[in-house]
Structure formats: C-alpha cells, structure tokens
C-alpha cells in the first residue's frame, strides 16, 4: 500500500465494531477469588468476562457520581436554608477553620 500525503493505514476493526476507539488494558495479579466471582457473575448474566468487568466498573463509577451529586445537592440546600448571604468576615473563616480542625482531631481519636 502506498502512502498518500503521509497518512498510514489504521486498524479500524474495533472502531467499526464499537463505533468509537476503545482503549486496551490487561489486568494482572487478580486474586483468584475475585477472578472466580467475576467469571461466575459473567456466566449468570450471559456476558463475557470482559463485558462483566466493564459493566461493574461503569456501575461503580455511576454510583460514585450519584453519591457526589447527592452530596453537592445537600450542600446547595444547606446553603439556601442558611439564610441570606452576608459578606465573609475573617472571624467567620477562623471559626470555620477551627471547627474543621476539631472535627479532624476527633476523627483521629476515634480510630
């Protein structure tokens, strides 16, 4: 095949199958228990092992995104319910910092 304008042929087999480029990654050192559980889950859901792993990764990220969205919504509601906005004072920042430090110390003592 001759080069035209410096363009090389590209393997598009995956692109045509999935409709977009897919990254490839090989998992190494998977604990046997996890491998067997994933294999069993894949068989139960009629998916390949690769499809099962992608499904579970996607679901874990979706769950994390939902938790983050819920947390952000809670922060917005707390801010709206806290009353009208007022200018931030240095004393307010100092109090918030002290509150955060005391919470962190309390968590360390709890561990």
N, C-alpha and C positions, 0 to 999 in steps of 0.2 A: 504494500500500500504506500502510496506516495504522500509526502507531507504537502499540504497546501496552506500557505500563509502561516506556517509554524504550528499548526493545530495537529495534535496527536489523537489517534483513536482512543476512545474511552470505553471501558466496560460498563455498559448501561443495564446489565441483566437485572440487578437489584432495583435500579431506578424504575424500570418498566413494571416490575412485579409489585412494588410498593407505592409507586407514584412519586417518590422523593428519595433522596440519598439516605442511606442508613449507615450508621457507624457500626463497626465491628469491635467486639471486646470478648476476650476469653477469660472466664473466671478460673482462678487457680486456688488450690488448697481449700476446697469446700469441705467442711466437716461432713462425714458420711451421713450423720443423722439428718442434716439439712438437705443433702442431696436426695436421700430416700424419701423424705417428706415431700419435697418438691416434685419428685418423679411420681409419687402416688397421687398428689393433687392434680398433676397434669393428666394422668390417666383417668381420674374421676371426672375431670371437666372436659375430656376429649380434646386436650391441647397437647402440643409438643412441649418438651421441657423448656425450650427457649421461649415459646409463647407464654407458658405459665410464669416464668421468671419475669418477663416483660410486664405481664398483667399485674403481678404482685408488686413490682417496683412502681408502676404507674399508680396503683391503688394506694400505696404508702405515701407517695408524693401528693396525691389528691387529698388524702386525709390530713396531711400536714398543712396543705394550703387552706383547707376548711377550718382547721384549728386557728391558724393565723388570721383568717378573715373574721372569725368569731371574736377573737381577742381584739382586733382592731375595731370591730363594731362596738364591743363593750367599752373600749376607751373613748370612742366618739360619744356614746351615750352618757358616760360618766362626765365627760367634758361639758356636754349640753346641759346636763342636770345640775352641774356645779354652780350655775348662776351666771350672771352677766360677766363678760370679760372685763378685767381690770389690768392696768399696767403692772408688769412684773417688777417686784422690788428685790433688792439684794437680800433683804431679810427672808423673803419667801424662798429664794434659791438656797440660802443657807439652811433653812428649815427642811426643805425637801432633800438636800444632800445628807443632813444629819439623820433623817428618817430612813433613807436608803442604807446608810452605813449601819444603823442599829438593826435593821432587818437582816442585813448580810451577816452581822455578828451573831444574831440569834439563830440563823440557819447553820452556821458553823458549829455552834454549841450543840445543836440538835443532832449533828452527825456523829 
